[in-house]
Amino acid sequence: MDSTIQRIVLVTGASRGIGAEAAAQFGAAGAHVVVNFREKRKRAQDVVDGIVTAGGSASVLGADVSDPAAVEAMVEEVGRTFGRLDTLVLNASGGLERDADAGYALRLNRDAQVNLATAMLPLMPEGGRIVFVTSHQAHFIHENDNVPQGYTPIARSKRAGEDALRALIPEFRERGVGFTVVSGDMIDGTIIVRLLERRDPGSVESRRAAGPLPTVEDFARVIVRAGTDAVADGHTFYVGGHDYQAASRR
């Protein structure tokens, strides 16, 4: 791999679901993809193996992004191995886990995102891009209170993370690094939808009634665009959920 000419992309939470598919699509587009995972090394290695088998380039890098020491080690590893990071995709999120404490969602979805973005920023060259991945339930929470039961704390923490990152746009801009957001409706085939189907099936049914839910492939395709398209700082890419967008314009 010639990292001097190949774009280096780090995708957090990339061992499964949207993160794994985004990693695969970045790899197919010619980037070297650093596949971040917290616990599931084998799953992450399977993602890497799939990218390599398809003719791409990738590597694994384990770290719990909510652990500042692990983030520091990850930054050092990326710097030592590649010398830079061109695209940072902030995909890892959580809060619905059974053993999660009351403050975990905010620590992961806001504090960890800000810490990782600011920690990686010195490695990012002019023309780099930071992409924050979120949901319509979080992005539109101030305009639309139709949030699934039990998901409100997570949605609020995700919106807090987005707001905190947007506040850093002037700092990103000083280094010539862009910032974009990808917001999506419920995505078919994701762990979040499966969890909600058990906890609040009516919320999933209502979203399906509003129109076909985007697929993991659809969402990942837009994440790749958000990491590469020439757009204004702070631009939001929307995936599905046209009713959310229409309501926010009223």
JOTABEL-V352482 format. One record per pair of residues at least 12 apart in sequence whose ideal C-beta (glycine too) atoms are under 8 Angstrom apart, sorted by sequence separation. I is the first residue (numbers start at 1). J is the second residue. D is the distance in Angstrom with one decimal. If there is no record, write none. Layout:
i,j,d
I,J,D
I,J,D
This chain:
i,j,d
11,23,4.7
23,35,5.2
35,47,5.1
48,60,5.5
225,237,6.5
35,48,5.4
61,74,6.0
95,108,6.7
117,130,5.5
166,179,7.3
9,23,7.8
94,108,5.3
95,109,6.5
137,151,6.2
141,155,5.0
165,179,6.6
11,26,7.0
20,35,7.7
33,48,7.8
45,60,5.7
93,108,6.4
94,109,7.4
141,156,6.3
222,237,5.0
35,51,8.0
44,60,4.6
61,77,6.1
92,108,7.4
93,109,5.3
138,154,7.4
9,26,4.8
19,36,7.9
61,78,7.3
138,155,4.2
142,159,7.3
222,239,5.0
33,51,6.1
44,62,7.2
137,155,4.7
138,156,7.5
141,159,5.1
186,204,6.4
14,33,7.7
41,60,6.7
113,132,6.7
138,157,7.9
139,158,7.8
162,181,6.1
15,35,6.9
92,112,7.7
135,155,7.0
138,158,3.5
139,159,6.7
193,213,7.6
219,239,5.1
14,35,4.4
15,36,8.0
41,62,6.0
138,159,4.7
186,207,4.8
218,239,6.1
9,31,4.5
11,33,6.4
14,36,5.5
15,37,4.0
59,81,7.7
185,207,6.3
218,240,7.4
7,30,7.1
8,31,7.0
9,32,7.1
10,33,7.8
11,34,7.2
13,36,6.6
14,37,6.7
15,38,7.8
20,43,7.7
24,47,6.8
28,51,7.7
33,56,7.2
35,58,5.8
37,60,6.6
90,113,5.1
135,158,6.6
139,162,6.7
6,30,6.9
7,31,4.3
8,32,5.4
9,33,5.1
10,34,4.3
11,35,6.4
12,36,4.5
13,37,7.6
16,40,7.1
23,47,5.6
27,51,3.7
33,57,7.3
34,58,7.3
35,59,7.0
36,60,8.0
37,61,7.9
38,62,7.1
134,158,5.1
138,162,7.1
6,31,6.5
7,32,7.1
9,34,6.8
11,36,6.3
13,38,7.4
15,40,4.5
31,56,7.9
32,57,4.4
33,58,4.3
34,59,5.8
35,60,5.1
36,61,5.4
37,62,5.4
38,63,7.3
134,159,7.6
188,213,4.5
214,239,4.9
6,32,4.9
8,34,6.9
10,36,6.3
15,41,8.0
24,50,6.2
28,54,6.3
30,56,7.5
31,57,7.7
32,58,6.6
33,59,7.8
34,60,7.7
35,61,7.0
36,62,7.3
38,64,4.9
90,116,6.7
187,213,6.4
188,214,7.0
189,215,6.5
190,216,6.5
214,240,4.0
16,43,5.7
20,47,4.7
24,51,5.8
27,54,6.9
32,59,7.4
34,61,5.1
36,63,6.2
38,65,7.5
65,92,5.2
90,117,6.7
134,161,7.6
186,213,5.4
187,214,5.5
188,215,5.3
189,216,5.0
213,240,6.4
15,43,4.0
23,51,6.7
28,56,6.1
88,116,7.4
134,162,5.7
185,213,6.1
187,215,7.0
188,216,7.1
212,240,7.9
3,32,6.4
15,44,4.1
27,56,3.3
36,65,7.3
88,117,6.6
132,161,7.0
185,214,6.0
187,216,5.9
211,240,7.3
14,44,6.7
24,54,7.4
27,57,6.7
132,162,5.9
184,214,6.0
1,32,5.7
27,58,5.5
187,218,7.8
210,241,7.3
211,242,7.2
15,47,6.3
24,56,7.9
88,120,5.3
187,219,5.2
211,243,7.9
14,47,6.2
132,165,5.5
210,243,5.4
207,241,7.7
23,58,6.8
85,120,5.5
130,165,7.4
184,219,5.0
88,124,7.1
182,219,7.3
36,74,7.4
66,104,7.7
85,123,4.5
86,124,7.0
184,222,7.6
84,123,5.4
85,124,5.4
86,125,6.8
83,123,7.8
84,124,6.9
88,128,7.6
90,130,6.9
93,133,7.4
182,222,5.5
66,107,5.5
71,112,7.6
84,125,5.4
86,127,7.5
87,128,6.6
88,129,7.5
90,131,6.6
93,134,7.9
182,223,5.3
66,108,4.7
78,120,7.3
86,128,5.3
87,129,5.0
88,130,4.9
89,131,4.7
90,132,4.8
91,133,4.5
130,172,6.4
139,181,7.2
65,108,7.3
85,128,7.0
86,129,7.3
87,130,7.8
88,131,7.0
90,133,6.3
140,183,7.8
34,78,6.7
71,115,5.9
75,119,5.0
79,123,5.5
87,131,6.9
89,133,6.8
139,183,4.0
182,226,4.9
66,111,7.5
71,116,5.5
75,120,6.0
78,123,6.1
109,154,6.9
138,183,7.6
151,196,7.0
181,226,7.5
66,112,4.3
180,226,4.4
65,112,4.7
68,115,6.1
72,119,6.8
106,153,8.0
110,157,5.7
114,161,7.2
128,175,7.5
130,177,6.3
132,179,7.4
134,181,6.3
136,183,5.5
180,227,7.6
34,82,8.0
65,113,7.8
71,119,5.4
75,123,6.8
105,153,5.3
109,157,4.0
110,158,8.0
113,161,4.5
117,165,6.2
128,176,7.2
129,177,6.7
130,178,7.2
131,179,7.9
132,180,7.5
133,181,7.9
134,182,7.1
135,183,6.5
136,184,6.5
148,196,5.3
105,154,5.0
108,157,7.5
109,158,4.8
126,175,6.9
127,176,6.2
128,177,4.3
129,178,4.7
130,179,4.9
131,180,5.4
132,181,5.0
133,182,5.2
134,183,5.1
135,184,6.1
136,185,5.2
150,199,5.6
151,200,7.6
32,82,7.5
65,115,8.0
110,160,4.4
114,164,5.0
118,168,7.0
121,171,7.3
126,176,3.2
127,177,7.9
128,178,7.2
129,179,7.4
130,180,7.6
131,181,7.5
132,182,7.3
134,184,7.8
135,185,7.6
149,199,6.7
150,200,6.5
6,57,6.7
10,61,7.4
65,116,5.4
102,153,7.9
106,157,4.5
109,160,7.1
110,161,4.0
113,164,7.3
114,165,6.4
117,168,6.7
121,172,7.0
124,175,6.4
125,176,7.5
126,177,7.4
127,178,8.0
129,180,6.7
131,182,6.3
133,184,7.9
135,186,7.6
148,199,7.5
149,200,4.3
180,231,6.3
13,65,7.8
105,157,4.1
109,161,4.6
113,165,6.2
148,200,4.5
151,203,7.8
187,239,7.7
12,65,5.5
118,171,7.7
124,177,4.9
178,231,7.6
180,233,7.9
181,234,7.4
183,236,5.8
187,240,7.9
38,92,7.3
96,150,7.4
106,160,6.6
110,164,5.5
114,168,7.1
121,175,6.2
149,203,6.8
179,233,5.5
180,234,7.4
181,235,7.4
182,236,7.6
183,237,7.3
184,238,7.5
185,239,6.6
31,86,7.7
96,151,7.3
117,172,7.9
148,203,3.6
178,233,5.6
179,234,6.0
180,235,5.1
181,236,4.5
182,237,4.8
183,238,5.6
184,239,3.8
185,240,3.6
1,57,5.0
31,87,7.3
36,92,7.0
121,177,6.6
148,204,7.7
180,236,7.3
181,237,7.0
183,239,7.1
184,240,6.0
185,241,3.4
135,192,7.7
180,237,6.6
182,239,6.7
184,241,7.2
95,153,6.4
96,154,6.2
95,154,3.9
185,244,7.2
94,154,7.7
146,206,7.8
173,233,6.1
26,87,7.6
93,154,7.7
172,233,7.2
95,157,6.3
169,233,5.2
93,158,6.4
169,234,5.8
22,89,6.2
10,78,6.6
166,234,5.9
22,91,6.6
8,78,7.6
19,89,7.6
19,91,4.4
18,91,6.3
19,92,7.1
8,82,4.8
10,85,5.7
14,89,8.0
90,165,7.7
8,84,6.2
9,85,7.9
8,85,5.4
9,86,6.5
10,87,7.2
12,89,6.7
14,91,6.6
3,81,7.9
8,86,5.0
9,87,4.3
10,88,5.4
11,89,4.4
12,90,5.9
13,91,4.7
3,82,4.8
7,86,4.6
8,87,7.4
9,88,7.9
10,89,6.8
12,91,5.2
13,92,3.1
3,83,6.9
7,87,6.5
9,89,6.7
11,91,5.7
12,92,3.9
13,93,6.9
3,84,7.9
133,223,6.4
131,223,6.2
131,226,4.7
96,192,7.0
131,227,5.1
129,226,7.6
139,236,7.1
129,227,5.2
96,195,5.3
129,228,7.4
144,244,6.1
136,238,7.7
144,247,5.7
12,116,7.1
136,240,7.8
140,244,5.0
143,247,6.3
144,248,7.3
136,241,4.5
139,244,8.0
143,248,4.6
140,247,7.5
136,244,4.6
140,248,5.7
10,120,7.4
18,133,7.0
91,223,7.5
89,223,6.2
89,227,6.3
87,227,4.4
87,228,7.7
18,187,6.5
17,189,7.5
18,190,6.3
17,190,5.2
17,191,6.0
16,191,7.4
21,216,4.9
25,220,5.1
29,224,6.2
21,217,6.0
24,220,7.5
25,221,6.3
22,219,7.9
18,216,5.6
21,219,7.6
22,220,4.2
25,223,7.6
26,224,5.8
17,216,6.3
21,220,3.8
25,224,4.9
29,228,7.6
18,219,5.4
22,223,4.4
26,227,7.1
18,220,5.9
22,224,6.5
18,223,7.3
9,227,6.7
